[in-house]
Amino acid sequence: MLPDNILFSTDPANDLSAFLHKKNYSKLVVLTDENTRAHCYPLLSETLPEHAVIEIQSGEEQKNLDTCGLIWKEMTDLALDRHAAMIVLGGGVLGDMGGFCAATYKRGIDFILIPTTLLAQVDASIGGKLGVDFEHLKNHIGVFQQPALTLLYSGFLKTLPEAELRSGFAEVIKHTLISDKAMWETISQRSLKEQDWDALLKHSVTFKAYVTTEDPKEKGLRKILNAGHTIGHAVESYLLGIDQRILHGEAIALGLIAEGFIAHERNMLNIIEFKDMVEYILAIYGKVKLTDQQIVEASQLTVQDKKNKGNKILCVLQDGIGRARWDCEISIDEVKKALSFYQSLSDIVAI
């Protein structure tokens, strides 16, 4: 059962209008980037009550405190009080940052998330995690705060380039690998273009909503959602720092393989399961190229991971397909070995 603040919609303009009608917000602002302003905002704008629009530049490199400063300044110039609300219309970057700005402005105003990418719909918009990158470290500054509403409309996926769809699909893959062997077997028999997006959206959102409701502040079960992220985030952060940005989904795909390698080395994932996982992920994503020196330097960033405790690098490791364990301690040497294994693979893999 979904929380009351999550709504699947086939008519987002009317559903949003109905929600706002029940509220009595003093002012309304819509946060967009240039892409969602052009492709998504027109679908909603005519039915919205009087509102202002704040537009920022798209891209992960914009997800920082400098951009937050610009947003807070515009909110201040608009004289938003604590009874105002922000509608965040965009992908994961905009949702994380816009929600963070709303949750911290005057100690918090209501915000409504309308995620427009697959990645945001199945992952970033669910669970109340908000924040920005800092010193090239992913989501290093942030808070937990639930939106007043998350409105999910699969029609926005039609506006996406294939690369963005592929990026979001990594989180779908992750959800099946850690929770649902039957669903993994279903999706892994299909190419990216053959997936049933409405079914996968509902599956992922229902699973993540259940986990985050059970453990809202990530003290236990919710940590399972970090599968692929310890190593994936380290590589993503490293490449962002040297201006070789990759999509979040590409990083998570890499992380699932690398962390799967560690799980296999520990006899938690058998060779058939591991081989099937690696072959499918590489068929969808290809490979991120890293030099030996880049592997060493990226591996060091795992010590900054938010899941760590003391000097221990803590990771989620698969325990077969459809299950996972959290708080597994791994070493930097294991990370280096896993990334070296990943680099040794050809794009069409034979293990």
Disulfide bonds with the S-S distance in Angstrom:
none
